[in-house]
Amino acid sequence: MKTTKRPTPTQRTLACLGMLATLSACSVVGDGDEGTGSTPDRSASTAGTTPTVPAGDNKDLEDPKGARGELLRFSCTKAPAGWSATGVLKNSDDSPARYLVTVSVSSRKTGTVFGSKEETIELEGMAKKKIRYDSFFDGKQKGAICSARVVKGT
């Protein structure tokens, strides 16, 4: 008779942490028939990593770098009036910085952008600013997701 070896408590803990890390890496909110939702605060998960510059137009930012981790408590919801997004942008440096924040609604399958809101924000060192984009897109496409792109420069 063959016996099955059970995982140790340490192995179970590591497996759970791995699944949790995979789930927390998601940064989009979808719309199929699942309704509304929000993305997790990812500031802790990006600490200590070197951000890369996201592809796309970075406007006139000098020395741009990815800064999605500095958009805290990001939430994007779909309501009858349209898609809305909120969050808190926090400059994690002591010196002033300029940010390009873009919130987009796109196709989950193809990535085609249906609508977006873009804003350039200047923050003093260690400053915070609440962002709120009410009904920035009123499309009714099925299978749409909402995501944020943040680029930081000088």
Rosetta blueprint (number, residue, H / E / L):
1 M L
2 K L
3 T L
4 T L
5 K L
6 R L
7 P L
8 T L
9 P H
10 T H
11 Q H
12 R H
13 T H
14 L H
15 A H
16 C H
17 L H
18 G H
19 M H
20 L H
21 A H
22 T H
23 L H
24 S H
25 A L
26 C L
27 S L
28 V E
29 V E
30 G E
31 D E
32 G L
33 D L
34 E L
35 G L
36 T L
37 G E
38 S E
39 T L
40 P L
41 D L
42 R L
43 S H
44 A H
45 S H
46 T H
47 A L
48 G L
49 T L
50 T L
51 P L
52 T L
53 V L
54 P L
55 A L
56 G L
57 D L
58 N L
59 K L
60 D L
61 L L
62 E L
63 D L
64 P L
65 K E
66 G E
67 A L
68 R H
69 G H
70 E H
71 L E
72 L E
73 R E
74 F E
75 S E
76 C E
77 T E
78 K E
79 A E
80 P L
81 A L
82 G E
83 W E
84 S E
85 A E
86 T E
87 G E
88 V E
89 L E
90 K E
91 N L
92 S L
93 D L
94 D L
95 S L
96 P L
97 A E
98 R E
99 Y E
100 L E
101 V E
102 T E
103 V E
104 S E
105 V E
106 S E
107 S E
108 R L
109 K L
110 T L
111 G L
112 T L
113 V E
114 F E
115 G E
116 S E
117 K E
118 E E
119 E E
120 T E
121 I E
122 E E
123 L E
124 E L
125 G L
126 M L
127 A L
128 K E
129 K E
130 K E
131 I E
132 R E
133 Y E
134 D E
135 S E
136 F E
137 F E
138 D L
139 G L
140 K L
141 Q L
142 K L
143 G L
144 A E
145 I E
146 C E
147 S E
148 A E
149 R E
150 V E
151 V E
152 K E
153 G E
154 T L
